Amino acid sequence: MLKVTAMSTKIWRNATLSLIALFATLACSETGLQSVKCGNLLAVPAAVKAAAPDHEVDYKAFNSTFLRPEVAKLYGIDRDEKLGVVMVSVYQKDALGVGVEACVSGGARNLLGQAKGLNFDEIREGQAIYHISTFRFSPEEHITFEVDVEIAATGETHELKWKQQFWQG
């Protein structure tokens, strides 16, 4: 029975982790935006890409119009069809929803190679920790994100890279 419960919890967590992170940022709270002071992650060698056995890194990018107006206002994010949001979170694998302190930095570039720096702010909602940055995009623009996540407690670095197309309207 315990094994089935643990398996069900893990499946549920994996299936809904993205939704939890998104809904937590959409929740109204009195928590403010906090800046994180990060070291220079660019000196970390590329070989440090392996997933950590104790942590899970969740990341996503979406149009800022997906945020409810009151949430966008709370965190100082404009709801604009040309503005995107990148969100990165680090969790303990064995503790549902427990955030891990991390230093997040990175950038994005379009197909023409034009670079867009990402300046991440830290948001704490209960035990969850989110790192959020915004960026501008053009209609139907393809963007490649390159984000470094350094876990504060261990110094492990995860290099995230993904491509995504953004639409307006």
MDTraj code that builds the backbone (N, CA, C; nanometers):
import mdtraj as md
import numpy as np

residues = "MET LEU LYS VAL THR ALA MET SER THR LYS ILE TRP ARG ASN ALA THR LEU SER LEU ILE ALA LEU PHE ALA THR LEU ALA CYS SER GLU THR GLY LEU GLN SER VAL LYS CYS GLY ASN LEU LEU ALA VAL PRO ALA ALA VAL LYS ALA ALA ALA PRO ASP HIS GLU VAL ASP TYR LYS ALA PHE ASN SER THR PHE LEU ARG PRO GLU VAL ALA LYS LEU TYR GLY ILE ASP ARG ASP GLU LYS LEU GLY VAL VAL MET VAL SER VAL TYR GLN LYS ASP ALA LEU GLY VAL GLY VAL GLU ALA CYS VAL SER GLY GLY ALA ARG ASN LEU LEU GLY GLN ALA LYS GLY LEU ASN PHE ASP GLU ILE ARG GLU GLY GLN ALA ILE TYR HIS ILE SER THR PHE ARG PHE SER PRO GLU GLU HIS ILE THR PHE GLU VAL ASP VAL GLU ILE ALA ALA THR GLY GLU THR HIS GLU LEU LYS TRP LYS GLN GLN PHE TRP GLN GLY".split()
xyz = np.array([
    [0.0819, -0.1195, 0.0000],
    [0.0000, 0.0000, 0.0000],
    [0.0868, 0.1266, 0.0000],
    [0.1925, 0.1259, 0.0817],
    [0.2810, 0.2413, 0.0898],
    [0.3503, 0.2668, -0.0434],
    [0.3930, 0.1574, -0.1123],
    [0.4602, 0.1709, -0.2408],
    [0.3668, 0.2312, -0.3454],
    [0.2396, 0.1882, -0.3461],
    [0.1413, 0.2415, -0.4407],
    [0.1161, 0.3890, -0.4125],
    [0.1055, 0.4253, -0.2843],
    [0.0832, 0.5653, -0.2486],
    [0.2011, 0.6514, -0.2912],
    [0.3221, 0.6044, -0.2671],
    [0.4409, 0.6798, -0.3074],
    [0.4470, 0.6946, -0.4587],
    [0.4132, 0.5867, -0.5317],
    [0.4150, 0.5915, -0.6778],
    [0.3084, 0.6881, -0.7284],
    [0.1885, 0.6828, -0.6681],
    [0.0812, 0.7736, -0.7095],
    [0.1204, 0.9181, -0.6854],
    [0.1844, 0.9430, -0.5716],
    [0.2284, 1.0787, -0.5406],
    [0.3297, 1.1268, -0.6424],
    [0.4249, 1.0419, -0.6792],
    [0.5275, 1.0805, -0.7762],
    [0.4652, 1.1073, -0.9133],
    [0.3745, 1.0220, -0.9565],
    [0.3081, 1.0411, -1.0860],
    [0.2287, 1.1714, -1.0844],
    [0.1537, 1.1926, -0.9771],
    [0.0746, 1.3149, -0.9662],
    [0.1655, 1.4366, -0.9711],
    [0.2778, 1.4290, -0.8981],
    [0.3703, 1.5423, -0.8933],
    [0.4276, 1.5713, -1.0303],
    [0.4721, 1.4682, -1.1003],
    [0.5302, 1.4893, -1.2331],
    [0.4280, 1.5450, -1.3308],
    [0.3050, 1.4993, -1.3210],
    [0.2016, 1.5426, -1.4149],
    [0.1546, 1.6841, -1.3881],
    [0.1619, 1.7266, -1.2619],
    [0.1052, 1.8573, -1.2289],
    [0.2063, 1.9597, -1.1823],
    [0.3345, 1.9258, -1.1817],
    [0.4362, 2.0197, -1.1343],
    [0.4320, 2.1511, -1.2118],
    [0.4174, 2.1423, -1.3404],
    [0.4108, 2.2649, -1.4210],
    [0.2891, 2.3478, -1.3846],
    [0.1758, 2.2819, -1.3652],
    [0.0551, 2.3551, -1.3288],
    [0.0662, 2.4170, -1.1903],
    [0.1248, 2.3440, -1.0965],
    [0.1425, 2.3978, -0.9625],
    [0.2272, 2.5237, -0.9673],
    [0.3371, 2.5161, -1.0390],
    [0.4260, 2.6324, -1.0477],
    [0.3545, 2.7511, -1.1103],
    [0.2809, 2.7270, -1.2173],
    [0.2097, 2.8358, -1.2836],
    [0.1010, 2.8921, -1.1934],
    [0.0208, 2.8057, -1.1310],
    [-0.0871, 2.8535, -1.0453],
    [-0.0333, 2.9249, -0.9216],
    [0.0797, 2.8799, -0.8725],
    [0.1376, 2.9481, -0.7564],
    [0.1770, 3.0907, -0.7926],
    [0.2250, 3.1115, -0.9133],
    [0.2589, 3.2483, -0.9530],
    [0.1333, 3.3295, -0.9795],
    [0.0241, 3.2608, -1.0085],
    [-0.1010, 3.3300, -1.0338],
    [-0.1781, 3.3577, -0.9063],
    [-0.1394, 3.2942, -0.7973],
    [-0.2099, 3.3117, -0.6712],
    [-0.1870, 3.4524, -0.6183],
    [-0.2895, 3.5087, -0.5586],
    [-0.2738, 3.6408, -0.4980],
    [-0.2163, 3.6232, -0.3590],
    [-0.1100, 3.6947, -0.3316],
    [-0.0500, 3.6909, -0.1994],
    [0.0117, 3.8260, -0.1734],
    [0.0622, 3.8422, -0.0536],
    [0.1264, 3.9675, -0.0189],
    [0.2761, 3.9572, -0.0324],
    [0.3258, 3.8448, -0.0839],
    [0.4690, 3.8275, -0.1024],
    [0.5152, 3.9186, -0.2142],
    [0.6249, 3.9882, -0.1938],
    [0.6755, 4.0792, -0.2956],
    [0.7848, 4.0177, -0.3782],
    [0.8225, 4.0891, -0.4800],
    [0.9323, 4.0480, -0.5663],
    [1.0630, 4.0764, -0.4939],
    [1.1550, 3.9797, -0.4972],
    [1.2835, 3.9972, -0.4316],
    [1.3927, 3.9743, -0.5336],
    [1.4951, 4.0565, -0.5291],
    [1.6072, 4.0374, -0.6203],
    [1.7037, 3.9362, -0.5622],
    [1.7641, 3.8582, -0.6489],
    [1.8630, 3.7597, -0.6074],
    [1.9980, 3.8069, -0.6568],
    [2.0963, 3.8062, -0.5714],
    [2.2320, 3.8429, -0.6112],
    [2.3041, 3.7139, -0.6464],
    [2.3477, 3.7016, -0.7704],
    [2.4075, 3.5781, -0.8189],
    [2.5524, 3.6004, -0.8571],
    [2.6280, 3.4937, -0.8473],
    [2.7668, 3.4963, -0.8926],
    [2.7713, 3.4791, -1.0429],
    [2.8881, 3.4807, -1.0988],
    [2.9049, 3.4637, -1.2429],
    [2.8997, 3.3159, -1.2772],
    [2.7935, 3.2727, -1.3429],
    [2.7764, 3.1319, -1.3775],
    [2.8415, 3.0977, -1.5110],
    [2.8908, 3.1971, -1.5821],
    [2.9460, 3.1707, -1.7141],
    [3.0759, 3.0913, -1.7086],
    [3.1419, 3.0897, -1.5940],
    [3.2682, 3.0182, -1.5817],
    [3.2486, 2.8694, -1.5556],
    [3.1252, 2.8249, -1.5377],
    [3.0981, 2.6844, -1.5096],
    [3.1162, 2.6030, -1.6373],
    [3.1917, 2.4927, -1.6322],
    [3.2134, 2.4123, -1.7524],
    [3.0841, 2.3464, -1.8012],
    [3.0781, 2.3228, -1.9309],
    [2.9581, 2.2657, -1.9922],
    [2.9293, 2.1243, -1.9457],
    [3.0250, 2.0547, -1.8875],
    [3.0069, 1.9155, -1.8472],
    [2.9162, 1.8992, -1.7261],
    [2.8721, 2.0074, -1.6630],
    [2.7915, 1.9988, -1.5420],
    [2.6425, 1.9999, -1.5776],
    [2.6023, 1.9237, -1.6781],
    [2.4642, 1.9210, -1.7235],
    [2.3812, 1.8098, -1.6607],
    [2.4404, 1.7152, -1.5954],
    [2.3687, 1.5993, -1.5433],
    [2.2655, 1.6403, -1.4398],
    [2.1518, 1.5726, -1.4418],
    [2.0468, 1.5996, -1.3441],
    [2.0928, 1.5531, -1.2068],
    [2.0626, 1.6316, -1.1064],
    [2.0998, 1.5957, -0.9696],
    [2.0018, 1.4918, -0.9167],
    [2.0507, 1.3973, -0.8383],
    [1.9611, 1.2939, -0.7855],
    [1.8605, 1.3475, -0.6842],
    [1.8890, 1.4610, -0.6193],
    [1.8020, 1.5126, -0.5140],
    [1.7147, 1.6302, -0.5557],
    [1.7333, 1.6818, -0.6778],
    [1.6620, 1.8024, -0.7196],
    [1.5963, 1.7846, -0.8558],
    [1.4937, 1.8641, -0.8766],
    [1.4257, 1.8684, -1.0060],
    [1.4148, 2.0148, -1.0467],
    [1.4539, 2.0452, -1.1701],
    [1.4472, 2.1818, -1.2217],
    [1.3296, 2.1885, -1.3183],
    [1.2397, 2.2806, -1.2916],
    [1.1215, 2.2997, -1.3753],
    [1.1344, 2.4356, -1.4430],
    [1.1084, 2.4413, -1.5746],
    [1.1205, 2.5682, -1.6452],
    [1.0148, 2.5762, -1.7542],
    [0.9783, 2.7002, -1.7849],
    [0.8768, 2.7235, -1.8884],
    [0.8806, 2.8691, -1.9300],
    [0.8263, 2.8985, -2.0467],
    [0.8114, 3.0350, -2.0954],
    [0.6698, 3.0475, -2.1516],
    [0.6082, 3.1627, -2.1303],
    [0.4712, 3.1824, -2.1769],
    [0.4454, 3.3311, -2.1969],
    [0.3365, 3.3633, -2.2647],
    [0.2975, 3.5011, -2.2896],
    [0.2438, 3.5619, -2.1599],
    [0.2811, 3.6860, -2.1307],
    [0.2392, 3.7512, -2.0058],
    [0.0876, 3.7700, -1.9979],
    [0.0185, 3.7626, -2.1107],
    [-0.1277, 3.7762, -2.1067],
    [-0.1935, 3.6545, -2.0411],
    [-0.1195, 3.5470, -2.0188],
    [-0.1733, 3.4304, -1.9483],
    [-0.1900, 3.4576, -1.7989],
    [-0.1223, 3.5596, -1.7470],
    [-0.1348, 3.5956, -1.6062],
    [-0.2646, 3.6711, -1.5823],
    [-0.3290, 3.6444, -1.4707],
    [-0.4472, 3.7222, -1.4330],
    [-0.4025, 3.8648, -1.4040],
    [-0.4845, 3.9639, -1.4330],
    [-0.4456, 4.1039, -1.4134],
    [-0.3964, 4.1357, -1.2719],
    [-0.4636, 4.0836, -1.1697],
    [-0.4240, 4.1143, -1.0321],
    [-0.2883, 4.0520, -0.9958],
    [-0.2564, 3.9385, -1.0542],
    [-0.1278, 3.8737, -1.0284],
    [-0.0164, 3.9500, -1.0996],
    [-0.0406, 3.9860, -1.2244],
    [0.0593, 4.0635, -1.2994],
    [0.0893, 4.1940, -1.2265],
    [-0.0134, 4.2600, -1.1768],
    [0.0055, 4.3854, -1.1041],
    [0.0840, 4.3628, -0.9756],
    [0.0528, 4.2562, -0.9027],
    [0.1212, 4.2259, -0.7770],
    [0.2712, 4.2111, -0.7963],
    [0.3130, 4.1488, -0.9066],
    [0.4545, 4.1238, -0.9316],
    [0.5177, 4.2228, -1.0291],
    [0.4427, 4.3263, -1.0675],
    [0.4984, 4.4306, -1.1526],
    [0.5260, 4.3848, -1.2954],
    [0.4442, 4.2916, -1.3450],
    [0.4609, 4.2415, -1.4812],
    [0.3508, 4.2992, -1.5690],
    [0.3886, 4.3636, -1.6782],
    [0.2900, 4.4158, -1.7719],
    [0.2251, 4.3002, -1.8467],
    [0.0936, 4.3066, -1.8613],
    [0.0231, 4.2096, -1.9454],
    [0.0206, 4.2694, -2.0854],
    [0.1054, 4.2187, -2.1711],
    [0.1235, 4.2738, -2.3045],
    [0.1418, 4.1569, -2.4003],
    [0.0737, 4.1610, -2.5138],
    [0.0826, 4.0485, -2.6085],
    [0.2213, 4.0327, -2.6700],
    [0.3096, 4.1312, -2.6499],
    [0.4467, 4.1229, -2.7010],
    [0.5484, 4.0960, -2.5893],
    [0.4993, 4.0599, -2.4694],
    [0.5869, 4.0366, -2.3549],
    [0.5727, 3.8922, -2.3078],
    [0.6868, 3.8250, -2.2980],
    [0.6878, 3.6877, -2.2491],
    [0.7441, 3.6801, -2.1083],
    [0.7181, 3.5677, -2.0426],
    [0.7655, 3.5427, -1.9072],
    [0.8389, 3.4091, -1.9069],
    [0.9561, 3.4057, -1.8449],
    [1.0295, 3.2808, -1.8234],
    [1.0246, 3.2527, -1.6739],
    [0.9913, 3.1283, -1.6378],
    [0.9850, 3.0908, -1.4976],
    [1.0669, 2.9640, -1.4748],
    [1.1548, 2.9685, -1.3748],
    [1.2401, 2.8552, -1.3401],
    [1.2247, 2.8286, -1.1911],
    [1.2086, 2.7009, -1.1544],
    [1.1982, 2.6608, -1.0147],
    [1.2821, 2.5365, -0.9925],
    [1.3383, 2.5242, -0.8725],
    [1.4128, 2.4052, -0.8339],
    [1.3426, 2.3470, -0.7118],
    [1.3154, 2.2165, -0.7160],
    [1.2460, 2.1484, -0.6075],
    [1.3281, 2.0317, -0.5557],
    [1.3026, 1.9962, -0.4299],
    [1.3572, 1.8724, -0.3758],
    [1.2726, 1.7590, -0.4320],
    [1.3356, 1.6555, -0.4853],
    [1.2607, 1.5446, -0.5447],
    [1.1744, 1.4719, -0.4422],
    [1.2218, 1.4635, -0.3198],
    [1.1500, 1.3857, -0.2188],
    [1.0494, 1.4668, -0.1376],
    [1.0317, 1.5955, -0.1668],
    [0.9401, 1.6799, -0.0906],
    [0.8556, 1.7631, -0.1865],
    [0.7311, 1.7239, -0.2043],
    [0.6409, 1.7899, -0.2975],
    [0.6274, 1.9393, -0.2679],
    [0.6607, 2.0226, -0.3653],
    [0.6417, 2.1663, -0.3549],
    [0.7424, 2.2420, -0.2709],
    [0.8462, 2.1746, -0.2213],
    [0.9462, 2.2434, -0.1397],
    [1.0552, 2.2970, -0.2309],
    [1.0632, 2.4290, -0.2383],
    [1.1604, 2.4938, -0.3249],
    [1.3001, 2.4882, -0.2680],
    [1.3975, 2.4954, -0.3573],
    [1.5382, 2.4946, -0.3223],
    [1.5979, 2.6268, -0.3709],
    [1.6778, 2.6904, -0.2870],
    [1.7401, 2.8164, -0.3279],
    [1.8374, 2.7924, -0.4418],
    [1.8302, 2.8801, -0.5398],
    [1.9155, 2.8676, -0.6581],
    [1.9454, 3.0058, -0.7129],
    [2.0499, 3.0120, -0.7900],
    [2.0884, 3.1329, -0.8598],
    [2.0598, 3.1081, -1.0082],
    [1.9782, 3.1914, -1.0694],
    [1.9352, 3.1698, -1.2072],
    [1.9775, 3.2887, -1.2925],
    [2.0411, 3.2608, -1.4058],
    [2.0818, 3.3661, -1.4989],
    [2.0740, 3.3101, -1.6400],
    [2.0734, 3.3989, -1.7380],
    [2.0717, 3.3497, -1.8745],
    [2.0280, 3.4531, -1.9739],
    [1.9951, 3.4044, -2.0912],
    [1.9542, 3.4926, -2.1985],
    [1.8750, 3.4168, -2.3030],
    [1.8328, 3.4911, -2.4027],
    [1.7548, 3.4345, -2.5118],
    [1.8003, 3.5010, -2.6409],
    [1.7813, 3.4313, -2.7513],
    [1.8146, 3.4906, -2.8817],
    [1.7152, 3.4412, -2.9848],
    [1.6933, 3.5259, -3.0842],
    [1.6008, 3.4886, -3.1907],
    [1.6783, 3.4243, -3.3057],
    [1.6084, 3.3921, -3.4138],
    [1.6718, 3.3245, -3.5266],
    [1.7778, 3.4106, -3.5953],
    [1.7692, 3.5414, -3.5796],
    [1.8695, 3.6314, -3.6375],
    [1.9919, 3.6452, -3.5472],
    [1.9877, 3.5822, -3.4304],
    [2.0996, 3.5886, -3.3374],
    [2.0959, 3.7083, -3.2449],
    [1.9876, 3.7853, -3.2473],
    [1.9760, 3.9010, -3.1591],
    [1.9560, 3.8523, -3.0161],
    [2.0447, 3.8956, -2.9260],
    [2.0428, 3.8495, -2.7869],
    [1.9510, 3.9351, -2.7011],
    [1.8860, 3.8686, -2.6061],
    [1.7996, 3.9350, -2.5086],
    [1.8405, 3.8814, -2.3718],
    [1.8934, 3.9669, -2.2865],
    [1.9322, 3.9240, -2.1527],
    [1.8096, 3.8981, -2.0662],
    [1.8195, 3.7992, -1.9792],
    [1.7123, 3.7684, -1.8853],
    [1.7607, 3.8031, -1.7447],
    [1.6890, 3.8922, -1.6790],
    [1.7218, 3.9311, -1.5419],
    [1.6159, 3.8715, -1.4505],
    [1.6526, 3.7678, -1.3776],
    [1.5566, 3.6934, -1.2969],
    [1.5378, 3.7561, -1.1595],
    [1.4123, 3.7616, -1.1165],
    [1.3759, 3.8023, -0.9813],
    [1.3252, 3.6785, -0.9089],
    [1.3481, 3.6723, -0.7792],
    [1.3030, 3.5591, -0.6988],
    [1.1699, 3.5929, -0.6334],
    [1.0774, 3.4989, -0.6398],
    [0.9477, 3.5121, -0.5741],
    [0.9322, 3.3920, -0.4818],
    [0.8919, 3.4189, -0.3578],
    [0.8672, 3.3102, -0.2614],
    [0.7192, 3.3075, -0.2291],
    [0.6605, 3.1907, -0.2429],
    [0.5199, 3.1676, -0.2117],
    [0.5157, 3.0478, -0.1184],
    [0.5085, 3.0716, 0.0104],
    [0.5128, 2.9615, 0.1061],
    [0.6481, 2.8928, 0.0960],
    [0.6476, 2.7613, 0.0699],
    [0.7726, 2.6867, 0.0564],
    [0.8248, 2.6842, -0.0867],
    [0.7490, 2.7375, -0.1802],
    [0.7903, 2.7382, -0.3207],
    [0.8759, 2.8616, -0.3497],
    [0.9729, 2.8441, -0.4407],
    [1.0593, 2.9539, -0.4842],
    [1.0580, 2.9560, -0.6367],
    [1.0282, 3.0720, -0.6945],
    [1.0218, 3.0878, -0.8389],
    [1.1193, 3.1965, -0.8827],
    [1.1806, 3.1782, -0.9968],
    [1.2689, 3.2782, -1.0564],
    [1.2038, 3.3206, -1.1873],
    [1.1713, 3.4491, -1.1980],
    [1.0925, 3.4975, -1.3114],
    [1.1638, 3.6126, -1.3803],
    [1.1603, 3.6096, -1.5142],
    [1.2142, 3.7172, -1.5959],
    [1.1171, 3.7420, -1.7109],
    [1.1206, 3.8619, -1.7654],
    [1.0371, 3.8933, -1.8813],
    [1.1256, 3.9264, -2.0010],
    [1.0662, 3.9186, -2.1184],
    [1.1376, 3.9495, -2.2426],
    [1.0357, 3.9928, -2.3472],
    [1.0790, 4.0709, -2.4430],
    [0.9950, 4.1146, -2.5549],
    [1.0144, 4.0208, -2.6727],
    [0.9096, 4.0042, -2.7532],
    [0.9204, 3.9220, -2.8730],
    [0.8336, 3.9796, -2.9845],
    [0.8665, 3.9416, -3.1064],
    [0.7916, 3.9838, -3.2252],
    [0.6922, 3.8744, -3.2624],
    [0.5932, 3.9066, -3.3480],
    [0.4950, 3.8054, -3.3883],
    [0.5623, 3.6816, -3.4493],
    [0.5189, 3.5657, -3.4059],
    [0.5653, 3.4365, -3.4574],
    [0.7159, 3.4158, -3.4410],
    [0.7755, 3.4813, -3.3431],
    [0.9199, 3.4740, -3.3243],
    [0.9611, 3.3420, -3.2580],
    [1.0672, 3.2832, -3.3110],
    [1.1281, 3.1632, -3.2531],
    [1.2405, 3.2092, -3.1612],
    [1.2376, 3.1668, -3.0361],
    [1.3380, 3.2099, -2.9393],
    [1.4076, 3.0884, -2.8798],
    [1.5400, 3.0966, -2.8700],
    [1.6198, 2.9941, -2.8027],
    [1.6601, 3.0497, -2.6666],
    [1.6246, 2.9765, -2.5617],
    [1.6580, 3.0164, -2.4253],
    [1.7797, 2.9366, -2.3784],
    [1.8698, 3.0040, -2.3124],
    [1.9853, 2.9402, -2.2495],
    [1.9926, 2.9940, -2.1075],
    [1.9642, 2.9074, -2.0109],
    [1.9531, 2.9486, -1.8715],
    [2.0410, 2.8584, -1.7853],
    [2.1186, 2.9204, -1.6967],
    [2.2013, 2.8471, -1.6008],
    [2.1343, 2.8531, -1.4647],
    [2.1259, 2.7382, -1.3991],
    [2.0660, 2.7287, -1.2666],
    [2.1692, 2.6673, -1.1733],
    [2.2150, 2.7452, -1.0763],
    [2.3116, 2.6953, -0.9785],
    [2.2391, 2.6734, -0.8464],
    [2.2368, 2.5491, -0.7987],
    [2.1713, 2.5167, -0.6722],
    [2.2614, 2.5653, -0.5590],
    [2.2071, 2.6522, -0.4751],
    [2.2870, 2.7198, -0.3728],
    [2.3525, 2.6217, -0.2752],
    [2.2801, 2.5224, -0.2287],
    [2.3314, 2.4320, -0.1250],
    [2.4440, 2.3418, -0.1743],
    [2.4409, 2.3048, -0.3029],
    [2.5368, 2.2063, -0.3532],
    [2.6354, 2.2642, -0.4532],
    [2.6025, 2.3781, -0.5128],
    [2.6877, 2.4354, -0.6160],
    [2.6701, 2.3680, -0.7515],
    [2.5803, 2.2692, -0.7599],
    [2.5542, 2.2014, -0.8876],
    [2.4949, 2.3020, -0.9856],
    [2.5343, 2.2911, -1.1103],
    [2.4806, 2.3799, -1.2121],
    [2.4100, 2.2976, -1.3194],
    [2.2922, 2.3452, -1.3567],
    [2.2153, 2.2835, -1.4646],
    [2.2086, 2.3850, -1.5775],
    [2.2420, 2.3434, -1.6969],
    [2.2343, 2.4312, -1.8132],
    [2.1103, 2.3920, -1.8922],
    [2.0150, 2.4812, -1.8981],
    [1.8901, 2.4567, -1.9686],
    [1.8969, 2.5261, -2.1040],
    [1.8516, 2.4570, -2.2070],
    [1.8454, 2.5178, -2.3399],
    [1.7226, 2.4611, -2.4084],
    [1.6355, 2.5511, -2.4544],
    [1.5174, 2.5080, -2.5271],
    [1.4750, 2.6153, -2.6255],
    [1.4013, 2.5715, -2.7272],
    [1.3507, 2.6621, -2.8307],
    [1.1997, 2.6655, -2.8203],
    [1.1455, 2.7835, -2.8472],
    [1.0009, 2.7997, -2.8385],
    [0.9572, 2.9115, -2.9319],
    [0.8398, 2.8951, -2.9901],
    [0.7845, 2.9988, -3.0775],
    [0.6758, 3.0735, -3.0000],
    [0.6724, 3.2050, -3.0169],
    [0.5753, 3.2887, -2.9463],
    [0.4841, 3.3602, -3.0460],
    [0.3591, 3.3712, -3.0075],
    [0.2562, 3.4321, -3.0908],
    [0.1941, 3.5486, -3.0161],
    [0.1428, 3.6436, -3.0912],
    [0.0722, 3.7562, -3.0323],
    [-0.0752, 3.7402, -3.0596],
    [-0.1537, 3.7999, -2.9687],
    [-0.2973, 3.8045, -2.9904],
    [-0.3763, 3.6950, -2.9338],
])
top = md.Topology()
chain = top.add_chain()
for i, resn in enumerate(residues, 1):
    res = top.add_residue(resn, chain, resSeq=i)
    for name in ("N", "CA", "C"):
        top.add_atom(name, md.element.get_by_symbol(name[0]), res)
traj = md.Trajectory(xyz[None], top)
